[in-house]
Amino acid sequence: MSTALVITSSALGETSVSNQLVQDAVTGLRAQDPSLRIVTRDLGSAPIPHITMDAAAALRGAEPANAAQAEAQALSNELIAELKAADTVVIGAPMYNFGIASTLKTWFDYVLRAGVTFRYSESGPEGLLKGKRAIVIESRGGLYSEGPAQAMDSQEPHLRTLLGFIGITDVTFVRAERLAFGPEAREQAIGAARRVIQSEFLRAA
Ligand SMILES: Cc1cc2nc3c(=O)[nH]c(=O)nc-3n(C[C@H](O)[C@H](O)[C@H](O)COP(=O)(O)O)c2cc1C
């Protein structure tokens, strides 16, 4: 049985474009594999705590010296176990101030762990979570895939780096952009993203 880990990070709940498109992706995955096991993490409605000094110590592999360190290590272990168990990872990533939501960044802070999800070897860093597929839904008010704002996109390159660093290199990015350019542009953007999601699943079927 295959497993999909579905991570959403919009603060906007049901009105979120990325949340809606993530649901489309999940529907597509389910249609492909009705027995698919789905594990969800909605970081928008249930954010995880930012990294503190205790959390940093615990994530670097120290034996927990207090309750806060034990808690941080347990959370990291839980999030990494969810990720390791997943064959496919679906991520909803709204653009906030040119990057990803801090809730999603924090999730990566707990998941990128030396000796656990990546390691340093003589030839440099090596990702340890190989063989997974990721589908990343990006929602943005502006246009960043082309034109003058392209250089301001700290969302997609960052996500590619974070995922690649832990060995997830099979990544499909689905962009819903120009969402703030008026109702027509918004509808077009959502429709286009939906079609990309559908064609992605038709291609993979
Ligand atoms: C706090 C905040 C910051 C934002 N920053 C940007 C930005 O830098 N660039 C941009 O194009 N859109 C920005 N937006 C617009 C969102 O990317 C857009 O509304 C998108 O639909 C949000 O995704 P969601 O609908 O899944 O929540 C911002 C929205 C919020 C709430």
The ligand as a Gaussian input file, in Angstrom:
#p B3LYP/6-31G(d) Opt

LIG

0 1
 C        1.202000      37.520000       4.626000
 C        1.081000      37.439000       3.139000
 C        2.169000      37.772000       2.360000
 C        2.076000      37.683000       0.973000
 N        3.183000      37.958000       0.212000
 C        3.117000      37.832000      -1.132000
 C        4.263000      38.076000      -1.941000
 O        5.342000      38.397000      -1.489000
 N        4.142000      37.922000      -3.280000
 C        2.971000      37.540000      -3.861000
 O        2.929000      37.402000      -5.073000
 N        1.870000      37.289000      -3.123000
 C        1.921000      37.432000      -1.780000
 N        0.818000      37.175000      -1.024000
 C       -0.403000      36.713000      -1.700000
 C       -0.528000      35.216000      -1.604000
 O        0.573000      34.555000      -2.155000
 C       -1.788000      34.769000      -2.326000
 O       -2.898000      35.393000      -1.686000
 C       -1.980000      33.286000      -2.313000
 O       -3.242000      32.992000      -2.830000
 C       -1.901000      32.741000      -0.908000
 O       -2.059000      31.349000      -0.962000
 P       -3.343000      30.653000      -0.346000
 O       -4.542000      31.176000      -1.130000
 O       -3.111000      29.227000      -0.548000
 O       -3.412000      31.049000       1.092000
 C        0.861000      37.283000       0.360000
 C       -0.241000      36.954000       1.176000
 C       -0.133000      37.018000       2.542000
 C       -1.321000      36.640000       3.377000

